Amino acid sequence: QVHLVESGGGLVQPGGSLRLSCAASTVIFSIDTMSWYRQAPGKGRELVALITSGNTNYADSVKGRFTISLDNAKTTVYLQMNSLKPEDTAVYYCNARLVRYRNLEFWGQGTQVTVSS
């Protein structure tokens, strides 16, 4: 079993920044896929960003504002969020799809991000 713990959410004004962290209970290999999803009230869960094999991909709504990265110890994934907008308000979830677990998916508990003045 792999555990993921998110942190770093909170209340921020429009135009502000936050950095989310996702600490994994195991080492993340480059062939694994780590992703951030979000779910706004009354909406479905959507993919925000992912990183795998050194490559990254972003939802169009966050391109140029959000950056996903993996720390050197290969146990923590970050989501740097800049120029935040009210529509970024959501619960953000970390997701791990690990090759050695046959691509079974693991989820964190989520962290709330609220963008409001």
N, CA, C and O atoms as a DFTB+ gen file, in Angstrom:
468 C
 N C O
     1  1       0.851      -1.189       0.000
     2  2       0.000       0.000       0.000
     3  2       0.890       1.244       0.000
     4  3       1.898       1.299       0.705
     5  1       0.511       2.221      -0.786
     6  2       1.248       3.477      -0.879
     7  2       0.377       4.589      -0.302
     8  3      -0.804       4.696      -0.630
     9  1       0.960       5.398       0.544
    10  2       0.232       6.512       1.145
    11  2       0.729       7.825       0.562
    12  3       1.928       8.038       0.385
    13  1      -0.232       8.704       0.268
    14  2       0.075      10.030      -0.251
    15  2      -0.540      11.063       0.686
    16  3      -1.713      10.961       1.046
    17  1       0.245      12.044       1.077
    18  2      -0.241      13.085       1.979
    19  2      -0.010      14.448       1.344
    20  3       1.130      14.854       1.119
    21  1      -1.101      15.152       1.056
    22  2      -0.998      16.487       0.475
    23  2      -0.948      17.546       1.572
    24  3      -1.470      17.351       2.670
    25  1      -0.319      18.652       1.257
    26  2      -0.296      19.804       2.161
    27  2      -0.068      21.061       1.325
    28  3       0.271      20.992       0.143
    29  1      -0.264      22.217       1.973
    30  2       0.032      23.478       1.309
    31  2      -1.176      24.257       0.831
    32  3      -1.032      25.376       0.339
    33  1      -2.364      23.688       0.967
    34  2      -3.552      24.411       0.551
    35  2      -3.870      25.548       1.508
    36  3      -3.243      25.688       2.558
    37  1      -4.855      26.358       1.132
    38  2      -5.254      27.463       1.985
    39  2      -6.041      28.500       1.229
    40  3      -6.508      28.265       0.114
    41  1      -6.182      29.659       1.854
    42  2      -6.902      30.787       1.272
    43  2      -5.886      31.784       0.719
    44  3      -4.943      32.167       1.410
    45  1      -6.082      32.195      -0.512
    46  2      -5.170      33.137      -1.142
    47  2      -5.982      34.113      -1.993
    48  3      -7.042      33.760      -2.511
    49  1      -5.483      35.328      -2.132
    50  2      -6.165      36.329      -2.946
    51  2      -5.899      36.084      -4.430
    52  3      -4.877      35.496      -4.785
    53  1      -6.798      36.523      -5.287
    54  2      -6.546      36.406      -6.735
    55  2      -5.209      37.034      -7.100
    56  3      -4.856      38.109      -6.616
    57  1      -4.471      36.342      -7.964
    58  2      -3.138      36.787      -8.345
    59  2      -2.036      36.251      -7.465
    60  3      -0.856      36.404      -7.781
    61  1      -2.404      35.625      -6.368
    62  2      -1.418      35.091      -5.438
    63  2      -0.888      33.741      -5.859
    64  3      -1.231      33.217      -6.919
    65  1      -0.033      33.181      -4.993
    66  2       0.615      31.900      -5.274
    67  2       0.493      30.956      -4.098
    68  3       0.383      31.379      -2.947
    69  1       0.515      29.671      -4.406
    70  2       0.582      28.611      -3.400
    71  2       1.436      27.487      -3.966
    72  3       1.528      27.308      -5.180
    73  1       2.063      26.729      -3.062
    74  2       2.772      25.535      -3.487
    75  2       2.205      24.341      -2.730
    76  3       2.270      24.279      -1.502
    77  1       1.656      23.405      -3.473
    78  2       1.140      22.173      -2.875
    79  2       2.239      21.121      -2.868
    80  3       3.064      21.060      -3.779
    81  1       2.238      20.298      -1.832
    82  2       3.181      19.193      -1.728
    83  2       2.426      17.890      -1.587
    84  3       1.350      17.838      -0.992
    85  1       3.000      16.843      -2.141
    86  2       2.429      15.503      -2.010
    87  2       3.573      14.579      -1.611
    88  3       4.447      14.263      -2.418
    89  1       3.552      14.155      -0.359
    90  2       4.605      13.283       0.149
    91  2       4.170      11.826       0.013
    92  3       3.116      11.430       0.511
    93  1       4.990      11.043      -0.661
    94  2       4.688       9.633      -0.871
    95  2       5.445       8.767       0.128
    96  3       6.532       9.126       0.582
    97  1       4.857       7.624       0.464
    98  2       5.476       6.717       1.433
    99  2       6.481       5.783       0.776
   100  3       7.004       4.871       1.416
   101  1       6.751       6.017      -0.517
   102  2       7.683       5.189      -1.252
   103  2       8.418       6.056      -2.273
   104  3       7.999       7.173      -2.575
   105  1       9.497       5.531      -2.785
   106  2      10.235       6.260      -3.806
   107  2       9.454       6.241      -5.121
   108  3       8.844       5.236      -5.486
   109  1       9.487       7.349      -5.804
   110  2       8.820       7.474      -7.096
   111  2       9.869       7.348      -8.182
   112  3      10.831       8.114      -8.209
   113  1       9.696       6.395      -9.074
   114  2      10.634       6.217     -10.170
   115  2      10.186       7.047     -11.371
   116  3       9.018       7.418     -11.494
   117  1      11.141       7.326     -12.246
   118  2      10.827       8.196     -13.376
   119  2       9.764       7.595     -14.287
   120  3       9.054       8.331     -14.972
   121  1       9.645       6.285     -14.304
   122  2       8.643       5.656     -15.165
   123  2       7.243       5.699     -14.559
   124  3       6.258       5.380     -15.225
   125  1       7.165       6.097     -13.291
   126  2       5.849       6.240     -12.664
   127  2       5.191       7.531     -13.137
   128  3       5.849       8.412     -13.690
   129  1       3.899       7.628     -12.914
   130  2       3.159       8.844     -13.267
   131  2       2.566       9.442     -11.999
   132  3       1.804       8.803     -11.274
   133  1       2.943      10.684     -11.762
   134  2       2.389      11.429     -10.632
   135  2       1.543      12.570     -11.184
   136  3       1.958      13.284     -12.097
   137  1       0.367      12.728     -10.622
   138  2      -0.567      13.716     -11.149
   139  2      -1.220      14.511     -10.022
   140  3      -1.301      14.069      -8.875
   141  1      -1.676      15.687     -10.395
   142  2      -2.541      16.495      -9.534
   143  2      -3.893      16.625     -10.233
   144  3      -3.969      16.968     -11.413
   145  1      -4.942      16.346      -9.489
   146  2      -6.311      16.547      -9.943
   147  2      -6.959      17.584      -9.029
   148  3      -6.453      17.892      -7.950
   149  1      -8.081      18.107      -9.487
   150  2      -8.864      18.995      -8.634
   151  2     -10.347      18.766      -8.867
   152  3     -10.779      18.324      -9.931
   153  1     -11.106      19.084      -7.831
   154  2     -12.557      18.956      -7.918
   155  2     -13.193      20.169      -7.265
   156  3     -13.058      20.384      -6.060
   157  1     -13.887      20.955      -8.069
   158  2     -14.604      22.126      -7.568
   159  2     -16.000      21.699      -7.145
   160  3     -16.489      20.661      -7.590
   161  1     -16.645      22.480      -6.298
   162  2     -17.994      22.126      -5.842
   163  2     -18.947      21.932      -7.012
   164  3     -19.042      22.785      -7.895
   165  1     -19.645      20.818      -7.013
   166  2     -20.634      20.551      -8.042
   167  2     -20.071      20.112      -9.379
   168  3     -20.814      19.967     -10.350
   169  1     -18.757      19.898      -9.437
   170  2     -18.114      19.505     -10.693
   171  2     -17.380      18.181     -10.524
   172  3     -17.144      17.717      -9.409
   173  1     -17.028      17.593     -11.645
   174  2     -16.269      16.353     -11.619
   175  2     -14.795      16.608     -11.369
   176  3     -14.329      17.746     -11.434
   177  1     -14.070      15.545     -11.083
   178  2     -12.635      15.667     -10.854
   179  2     -11.922      15.815     -12.194
   180  3     -12.188      15.060     -13.129
   181  1     -11.018      16.786     -12.288
   182  2     -10.310      17.030     -13.542
   183  2      -8.803      16.965     -13.330
   184  3      -8.289      17.328     -12.272
   185  1      -8.111      16.497     -14.359
   186  2      -6.657      16.436     -14.324
   187  2      -6.090      17.837     -14.495
   188  3      -6.478      18.565     -15.409
   189  1      -5.178      18.208     -13.616
   190  2      -4.547      19.526     -13.662
   191  2      -3.152      19.430     -14.282
   192  3      -2.806      20.202     -15.176
   193  1      -2.360      18.476     -13.798
   194  2      -0.982      18.339     -14.275
   195  2      -0.466      16.953     -13.982
   196  3      -0.907      16.307     -13.031
   197  1       0.477      16.487     -14.804
   198  2       1.118      15.212     -14.541
   199  2       2.578      15.255     -14.926
   200  3       3.002      16.081     -15.734
   201  1       3.349      14.344     -14.328
   202  2       4.762      14.224     -14.653
   203  2       5.107      12.747     -14.737
   204  3       4.757      11.958     -13.859
   205  1       5.803      12.388     -15.814
   206  2       6.238      11.009     -16.012
   207  2       7.421      10.988     -16.950
   208  3       7.440      11.704     -17.951
   209  1       8.407      10.171     -16.634
   210  2       9.607      10.033     -17.469
   211  2      10.228      11.380     -17.809
   212  3      10.761      11.570     -18.902
   213  1      10.155      12.301     -16.878
   214  2      10.732      13.628     -17.083
   215  2       9.874      14.564     -17.899
   216  3      10.245      15.720     -18.102
   217  1       8.743      14.094     -18.368
   218  2       7.850      14.937     -19.164
   219  2       6.679      15.422     -18.323
   220  3       6.241      14.744     -17.393
   221  1       6.182      16.598     -18.661
   222  2       5.044      17.166     -17.950
   223  2       3.926      17.498     -18.928
   224  3       4.149      17.713     -20.119
   225  1       2.710      17.532     -18.377
   226  2       1.558      17.891     -19.184
   227  2       0.582      18.641     -18.298
   228  3       0.445      18.330     -17.115
   229  1      -0.099      19.631     -18.870
   230  2      -0.980      20.497     -18.095
   231  2      -2.326      20.680     -18.778
   232  3      -2.437      20.635     -20.003
   233  1      -3.340      20.887     -17.957
   234  2      -4.630      21.287     -18.493
   235  2      -4.478      22.669     -19.107
   236  3      -3.694      23.488     -18.626
   237  1      -5.230      22.926     -20.170
   238  2      -5.125      24.226     -20.841
   239  2      -5.392      25.384     -19.880
   240  3      -4.802      26.457     -20.010
   241  1      -6.281      25.159     -18.921
   242  2      -6.685      26.235     -18.015
   243  2      -5.574      26.675     -17.064
   244  3      -5.666      27.742     -16.458
   245  1      -4.520      25.857     -16.928
   246  2      -3.458      26.207     -15.980
   247  2      -2.099      26.367     -16.651
   248  3      -1.123      26.705     -15.980
   249  1      -2.012      26.137     -17.938
   250  2      -0.728      26.254     -18.648
   251  2      -0.144      27.648     -18.472
   252  3      -0.841      28.655     -18.598
   253  1       1.151      27.682     -18.179
   254  2       1.825      28.953     -17.986
   255  2       1.687      29.512     -16.579
   256  3       2.357      30.484     -16.231
   257  1       0.820      28.906     -15.760
   258  2       0.636      29.395     -14.382
   259  2       1.052      28.350     -13.349
   260  3       1.548      28.701     -12.278
   261  1       0.854      27.079     -13.662
   262  2       1.158      25.996     -12.716
   263  2       2.379      25.227     -13.206
   264  3       2.617      25.105     -14.408
   265  1       3.154      24.705     -12.239
   266  2       4.312      23.884     -12.573
   267  2       4.352      22.674     -11.650
   268  3       4.299      22.818     -10.429
   269  1       4.444      21.483     -12.234
   270  2       4.570      20.258     -11.459
   271  2       6.031      19.839     -11.461
   272  3       6.724      19.960     -12.471
   273  1       6.490      19.345     -10.318
   274  2       7.892      18.916     -10.240
   275  2       8.046      17.817      -9.198
   276  3       7.171      17.595      -8.361
   277  1       9.187      17.138      -9.274
   278  2       9.522      16.035      -8.362
   279  2      10.819      16.387      -7.653
   280  3      11.765      16.850      -8.289
   281  1      10.874      16.175      -6.350
   282  2      12.084      16.556      -5.616
   283  2      13.220      15.571      -5.885
   284  3      12.996      14.477      -6.402
   285  1      14.421      15.967      -5.533
   286  2      15.589      15.144      -5.831
   287  2      15.559      13.796      -5.120
   288  3      16.116      12.817      -5.617
   289  1      14.912      13.743      -3.963
   290  2      14.817      12.491      -3.218
   291  2      13.789      11.542      -3.809
   292  3      13.689      10.383      -3.408
   293  1      13.025      12.050      -4.769
   294  2      12.023      11.238      -5.480
   295  2      10.940      10.699      -4.554
   296  3      10.454       9.581      -4.725
   297  1      10.568      11.529      -3.554
   298  2       9.474      11.105      -2.681
   299  2       8.366      12.147      -2.574
   300  3       7.310      11.875      -2.002
   301  1       8.602      13.332      -3.119
   302  2       7.621      14.406      -2.986
   303  2       7.376      15.064      -4.337
   304  3       8.311      15.379      -5.074
   305  1       6.116      15.261      -4.640
   306  2       5.717      15.961      -5.864
   307  2       5.128      17.306      -5.459
   308  3       4.367      17.406      -4.496
   309  1       5.493      18.325      -6.207
   310  2       5.010      19.669      -5.923
   311  2       4.119      20.177      -7.050
   312  3       4.231      19.751      -8.199
   313  1       3.246      21.086      -6.691
   314  2       2.492      21.840      -7.683
   315  2       2.602      23.310      -7.306
   316  3       1.955      23.775      -6.368
   317  1       3.418      24.023      -8.039
   318  2       3.556      25.469      -7.837
   319  2       2.457      26.158      -8.627
   320  3       2.347      25.985      -9.841
   321  1       1.646      26.941      -7.928
   322  2       0.506      27.593      -8.557
   323  2       0.677      29.107      -8.439
   324  3       0.688      29.652      -7.336
   325  1       0.808      29.771      -9.567
   326  2       0.959      31.225      -9.613
   327  2      -0.228      31.865     -10.314
   328  3      -0.999      31.194     -11.000
   329  1      -0.359      33.151     -10.133
   330  2      -1.445      33.909     -10.779
   331  2      -2.786      33.224     -10.582
   332  3      -3.539      33.013     -11.533
   333  1      -3.068      32.886      -9.354
   334  2      -4.279      32.126      -9.057
   335  2      -5.531      32.942      -9.331
   336  3      -5.565      34.159      -9.144
   337  1      -6.564      32.230      -9.782
   338  2      -7.840      32.835     -10.122
   339  2      -8.934      32.212      -9.258
   340  3      -8.761      31.101      -8.757
   341  1     -10.044      32.901      -9.077
   342  2     -11.143      32.312      -8.301
   343  2     -11.594      30.959      -8.836
   344  3     -12.019      30.094      -8.070
   345  1     -11.502      30.776     -10.152
   346  2     -11.922      29.497     -10.736
   347  2     -10.950      28.355     -10.449
   348  3     -11.226      27.208     -10.798
   349  1      -9.826      28.653      -9.824
   350  2      -8.914      27.604      -9.380
   351  2      -9.341      27.014      -8.034
   352  3      -8.757      26.037      -7.565
   353  1     -10.355      27.608      -7.423
   354  2     -10.839      27.115      -6.145
   355  2     -11.354      25.687      -6.282
   356  3     -12.221      25.402      -7.108
   357  1     -10.810      24.800      -5.463
   358  2     -11.167      23.377      -5.551
   359  2     -10.423      22.613      -4.462
   360  3      -9.538      23.145      -3.791
   361  1     -10.806      21.358      -4.310
   362  2      -9.989      20.432      -3.530
   363  2      -8.998      19.792      -4.497
   364  3      -9.386      19.256      -5.535
   365  1      -7.727      19.853      -4.149
   366  2      -6.669      19.315      -5.015
   367  2      -6.200      17.969      -4.460
   368  3      -5.918      17.826      -3.271
   369  1      -6.129      16.990      -5.362
   370  2      -5.761      15.626      -4.983
   371  2      -4.488      15.201      -5.705
   372  3      -4.286      15.504      -6.881
   373  1      -3.654      14.507      -4.986
   374  2      -2.468      13.899      -5.557
   375  2      -2.800      12.464      -5.966
   376  3      -3.520      11.756      -5.262
   377  1      -2.265      12.052      -7.110
   378  2      -2.506      10.703      -7.631
   379  2      -1.192      10.081      -8.059
   380  3      -0.361      10.725      -8.700
   381  1      -1.015       8.813      -7.693
   382  2       0.186       8.084      -8.099
   383  2      -0.223       6.834      -8.856
   384  3      -1.078       6.070      -8.408
   385  1       0.395       6.639     -10.004
   386  2       0.211       5.409     -10.770
   387  2       1.592       4.790     -10.940
   388  3       2.418       5.274     -11.713
   389  1       1.822       3.714     -10.205
   390  2       3.173       3.162     -10.074
   391  2       3.315       1.872     -10.873
   392  3       2.517       0.945     -10.736
   393  1       4.334       1.836     -11.697
   394  2       4.531       0.698     -12.588
   395  2       4.716      -0.592     -11.808
   396  3       4.207      -1.639     -12.208
   397  1       5.445      -0.525     -10.695
   398  2       5.724      -1.758      -9.944
   399  2       4.482      -2.287      -9.225
   400  3       4.485      -3.410      -8.722
   401  1       3.437      -1.488      -9.177
   402  2       2.144      -1.939      -8.668
   403  2       1.175      -2.164      -9.829
   404  3      -0.042      -2.076      -9.666
   405  1       1.733      -2.453     -10.990
   406  2       0.928      -2.714     -12.194
   407  2      -0.001      -1.548     -12.494
   408  3      -1.151      -1.734     -12.890
   409  1       0.519      -0.345     -12.299
   410  2      -0.210       0.889     -12.597
   411  2      -1.479       1.065     -11.769
   412  3      -2.398       1.783     -12.164
   413  1      -1.516       0.401     -10.620
   414  2      -2.611       0.654      -9.691
   415  2      -2.529       2.097      -9.234
   416  3      -1.434       2.621      -9.029
   417  1      -3.671       2.743      -9.073
   418  2      -3.690       4.150      -8.693
   419  2      -3.884       4.308      -7.186
   420  3      -4.653       3.584      -6.554
   421  1      -3.167       5.272      -6.643
   422  2      -3.291       5.645      -5.242
   423  2      -3.647       7.127      -5.172
   424  3      -3.201       7.929      -5.992
   425  1      -4.461       7.469      -4.174
   426  2      -4.919       8.853      -4.018
   427  2      -4.610       9.376      -2.622
   428  3      -4.609       8.635      -1.639
   429  1      -4.345      10.688      -2.571
   430  2      -4.241      11.354      -1.292
   431  2      -5.621      11.778      -0.815
   432  3      -6.628      11.534      -1.480
   433  1      -5.651      12.425       0.360
   434  2      -6.925      12.806       0.965
   435  2      -7.441      14.147       0.448
   436  3      -8.603      14.493       0.660
   437  1      -6.581      14.893      -0.227
   438  2      -6.991      16.175      -0.790
   439  2      -6.641      17.348       0.113
   440  3      -6.570      17.213       1.335
   441  1      -6.427      18.492      -0.505
   442  2      -6.178      19.734       0.222
   443  2      -6.972      20.852      -0.439
   444  3      -6.996      20.974      -1.664
   445  1      -7.619      21.663       0.385
   446  2      -8.503      22.715      -0.124
   447  2      -7.701      23.940      -0.540
   448  3      -6.848      24.421       0.206
   449  1      -7.983      24.434      -1.733
   450  2      -7.432      25.705      -2.210
   451  2      -8.603      26.646      -2.485
   452  3      -9.500      26.322      -3.264
   453  1      -8.588      27.794      -1.851
   454  2      -9.640      28.788      -2.040
   455  2      -9.006      30.102      -2.484
   456  3      -8.148      30.659      -1.799
   457  1      -9.443      30.579      -3.636
   458  2      -8.930      31.844      -4.179
   459  2     -10.061      32.865      -4.106
   460  3     -11.053      32.767      -4.829
   461  1      -9.897      33.826      -3.236
   462  2     -10.967      34.797      -3.003
   463  2     -10.390      36.060      -2.389
   464  3      -9.411      36.020      -1.644
   465  1     -11.018      37.181      -2.717
   466  2     -10.605      38.442      -2.101
   467  2     -11.443      38.728      -0.863
   468  3     -11.243      39.749      -0.205
